[in-house]
Amino acid sequence: MNKILSSDPDVALVHTNTLTTFGVSSKVLCLASPVLSTVLAQHFPGGEIPPPARRLLEVKLWDDLTSPEALEIILNVLHYRYRFVGKRIDPAILYDIAVLADKYGLTEVLGLWKDTWVKEQPLSGKRLLCIQFLFRDKDGFTAECRRMALTGDSSDEEDSRCDPDGRWDGGLLGGVLGIIYI
C-alpha cells in the first residue's frame, strides 16, 4: 500500500514487514530526527539531498516488530497532517509509537502528543510504564512505578502474568520496585 504524506515527497519510506510505502519529505525528516537525518545521508552522496526527482528514493526501515499504523501516525505529525492523527490511539499502537520515537530520536517532537494520547486513552500497568520510560517521562514513570508497587496491580489485562484478581507477579521489575519504594 502506498501513501503520500507530503505535498513535495522525495523519499519513499518502506515499512519492511508489511511493504507499506510512505511518500515523505526528506527535509522534514532531517529536521525532526538526527537519526533519520543520518539514515537519509547514507543514501545521498556528499550528504546533500538533491532537488525532488520524478522517482522517489526508496529507503527501507527495518521495523518488523512495529505496526505501519504507528509509523504513519508519526509521519503525519511530522508533516503537520494533524487531521489524520486521532486523540485516542489503541494502546498497542501507542506502544509502537513509543518504540519508534525512542529509536529515531523523536521523543521530544512527539512528547506533547504522547501526553494527549495517554490522557485520552486510560492506560496503566506495564504498557504505560514502558511508554513513559521510552518517552523519558520521569514524572509519569515514577508515578506509575509507585502505583504499581503500592497496589501490586499492573492493570494490563493482556499480560499472562496477571492472576484472575488482577494482581501482578512482577518478577525482577516487581523486586526492583519493592526495593525502591520500601
Phi, psi and omega per residue, in radians:
M1 nan 2.326 3.131
N2 -1.904 2.364 3.124
K3 -2.340 2.213 3.099
I4 -1.680 2.070 -3.075
L5 -1.942 -0.007 -3.124
S6 -2.230 2.576 3.084
S7 -1.288 -0.306 -3.117
D8 -2.404 1.129 -3.060
P9 -1.263 2.480 3.025
D10 -2.276 -0.063 -3.140
V11 -2.303 2.436 3.014
A12 -1.904 1.832 3.079
L13 -1.420 2.268 -3.113
V14 -1.956 2.116 3.016
H15 -1.411 1.887 -2.918
T16 -1.138 -0.501 -3.104
N17 -1.204 -0.671 -3.064
T18 -1.944 -0.112 -3.067
L19 1.046 0.422 3.019
T20 -1.264 2.319 -3.108
T21 -2.002 2.342 -3.140
F22 -2.071 2.118 3.049
G23 -1.427 2.020 -3.025
V24 -2.340 2.954 3.088
S25 -1.651 2.164 3.110
S26 -1.125 -0.556 -3.141
K27 -1.118 -0.744 3.122
V28 -1.104 -0.801 -3.120
L29 -1.105 -0.725 -3.121
C30 -1.167 -0.640 3.106
L31 -1.224 -0.611 -3.062
A32 -1.400 -0.581 -2.957
S33 -2.430 2.081 3.051
P34 -1.115 -0.523 3.133
V35 -1.204 -0.844 3.117
L36 -1.143 -0.576 3.070
S37 -1.048 -0.750 3.105
T38 -1.158 -0.746 3.119
V39 -1.048 -0.807 -3.111
L40 -1.219 -0.602 3.137
A41 -1.072 -0.502 3.109
Q42 -1.157 -0.389 -3.106
H43 -1.659 -0.145 -3.121
F44 -2.066 2.075 3.128
P45 -1.062 2.389 3.134
G46 1.324 0.016 3.108
G47 1.331 -0.033 3.139
E48 -1.661 2.339 3.140
I49 -1.502 2.119 -3.109
P50 -1.260 2.879 3.070
P51 -1.050 2.741 -3.091
P52 -0.946 2.361 3.089
A53 -1.820 3.050 3.116
R54 -1.168 -0.649 -3.114
R55 -1.821 2.365 -3.130
L56 -1.324 2.468 3.051
L57 -1.254 2.174 -3.115
E58 -1.545 2.179 3.111
V59 -2.186 2.111 -3.133
K60 -1.570 2.252 3.055
L61 -1.805 2.136 -3.082
W62 -1.526 1.310 -3.128
D63 -2.049 0.978 -3.037
D64 -1.084 -0.428 -3.055
L65 -1.657 -0.057 3.135
T66 -1.916 2.814 -3.099
S67 -1.497 2.587 3.055
P68 -1.139 -0.445 3.095
E69 -1.098 -0.681 3.112
A70 -1.117 -0.784 3.119
L71 -1.103 -0.720 3.134
E72 -1.103 -0.730 3.115
I73 -1.083 -0.784 3.118
I74 -1.050 -0.829 -3.115
L75 -1.129 -0.623 3.076
N76 -1.120 -0.724 3.098
V77 -1.096 -0.821 -3.099
L78 -1.099 -0.560 -3.125
H79 -1.657 0.277 3.087
Y80 1.030 0.569 3.100
R81 -1.751 1.073 -3.012
Y82 -1.143 -0.461 -3.132
R83 -1.168 -0.256 3.109
F84 -1.725 0.128 -3.119
V85 -1.994 2.015 -3.124
G86 -1.385 2.774 3.073
K87 -1.411 -0.503 3.111
R88 -1.862 2.166 -3.120
I89 -2.203 2.426 3.085
D90 -0.921 2.358 -3.105
P91 -0.960 -0.634 3.133
A92 -1.167 -0.679 3.108
I93 -1.227 -0.675 3.092
L94 -1.077 -0.685 3.069
Y95 -1.084 -0.767 3.108
D96 -1.086 -0.667 3.088
I97 -1.065 -0.750 3.125
A98 -1.081 -0.745 3.125
V99 -1.079 -0.810 -3.137
L100 -1.184 -0.681 3.120
A101 -1.070 -0.735 3.100
D102 -1.158 -0.781 -3.088
K103 -1.100 -0.703 -3.048
Y104 -1.791 0.206 3.079
G105 1.172 0.694 -3.089
L106 -1.967 0.269 -3.051
T107 -1.145 -0.648 3.104
E108 -1.232 -0.744 -3.122
V109 -1.071 -0.663 -3.069
L110 -1.718 0.004 -3.043
G111 -0.975 -0.816 3.134
L112 -1.147 -0.633 3.090
W113 -1.135 -0.718 3.110
K114 -1.012 -0.760 3.128
D115 -1.038 -0.746 3.111
T116 -1.110 -0.811 -3.107
W117 -1.105 -0.706 -3.136
V118 -1.175 -0.695 3.111
K119 -1.142 -0.722 -3.070
E120 -1.357 -0.422 -3.110
Q121 -2.064 1.662 -3.074
P122 -0.979 2.059 -3.135
L123 -2.208 2.657 2.969
S124 -2.789 2.974 3.082
G125 1.569 -2.802 -3.012
K126 -1.087 -0.646 -3.137
R127 -1.116 -0.805 3.107
L128 -1.112 -0.704 3.124
L129 -1.012 -0.791 3.119
C130 -1.125 -0.750 3.136
I131 -1.071 -0.809 -3.140
Q132 -1.099 -0.701 3.140
F133 -1.129 -0.851 -3.098
L134 -1.122 -0.556 3.095
F135 -1.517 0.052 3.117
R136 1.017 0.652 3.117
D137 -1.591 1.545 -3.043
K138 -1.045 -0.778 -3.100
D139 -1.140 -0.806 3.127
G140 -1.124 -0.712 3.129
F141 -1.112 -0.807 -3.129
T142 -1.090 -0.761 -3.135
A143 -1.092 -0.741 -3.133
E144 -1.246 -0.649 3.052
C145 -1.029 -0.806 -3.128
R146 -1.081 -0.804 -3.132
R147 -1.061 -0.770 -3.121
M148 -1.177 -0.692 -3.134
A149 -1.168 -0.699 -3.093
L150 -1.317 -0.588 -3.081
T151 -1.733 -0.383 -3.055
G152 1.229 0.232 -3.049
D153 -1.948 2.143 3.114
S154 -1.594 -0.308 3.138
S155 0.930 0.488 3.119
D156 -1.892 1.633 -2.998
E157 -1.084 -0.434 -3.083
E158 -1.433 -0.135 -3.071
D159 -1.451 2.202 -3.106
S160 -1.253 -0.205 -3.132
R161 -1.497 0.035 3.081
C162 -1.560 2.267 3.080
D163 -1.388 3.008 -3.076
P164 -0.998 -0.429 3.122
D165 -1.463 0.010 3.128
G166 1.460 0.068 3.117
R167 -1.359 2.584 -3.016
W168 -1.927 2.264 2.984
D169 -1.492 1.642 -2.952
G170 -1.296 -0.208 -3.137
G171 0.964 -2.365 -3.107
L172 -1.066 -0.799 -3.129
L173 -1.068 -0.745 3.116
G174 -1.074 -0.686 3.106
G175 -1.145 -0.741 3.114
V176 -1.112 -0.784 3.140
L177 -1.101 -0.662 3.107
G178 -1.103 -0.682 3.108
I179 -1.202 -0.726 -3.097
I180 -1.117 -0.740 -2.971
Y181 -1.803 0.182 3.095
I182 -1.686 nan nan
